[in-house]
Amino acid sequence: MSSAQHDVTSNANLERRRHGLDVLARIDGDAGTSVIDSLAGISPALGHHVAAFAFGDIYDRPGLDPRSRQLVTIGVLTALGGCEPQLKVHVGAALNVGLSPDEIVEAMVHAAVYAGFPRALNATFAAKEVFESRGVHPTQV
């Protein structure tokens, strides 16, 4: 028995996914779309929910601007640890929405107080990879 909520191909859910993919493209560019596309062969439902819920329903809410949302995301992913692949996508997104490398690094330094140094170190090294791939660097080194 399937309900409309679980039918990811219903008209309402397809519209939510389209909206989420638009938001995702504005924030993450190709990196976010690549994540969704990579799920097609194993869990298209998970890809749907990432696009429709995370980006369509949550990221596009009023109340926080994209820069603030990315700072929160970086802080949470740093604190969680073990999320370095997702953190790299969101560090790129943070650069896309106007955060500087200095602001991103400072968020990770701040997270060290609450999440611990090992997690802040792992996050910082993940950010370093993104910065190097984009040809940007913190100025406070």
Secondary structure, 3 states (H helix, E strand, C coil): CCCHHHCCCCHHHHHHHHHHHHHHHHHHCHHHHHHHHHCCCCCHHHHHHHHHHHHHHHHCCCCCCHHHHHHHHHHHHHHHCCCHHHHHHHHHHHHHCCCCHHHHHHHHHHHHHHHCHHHHHHHHHHHHHHHHHHCCCCCCC
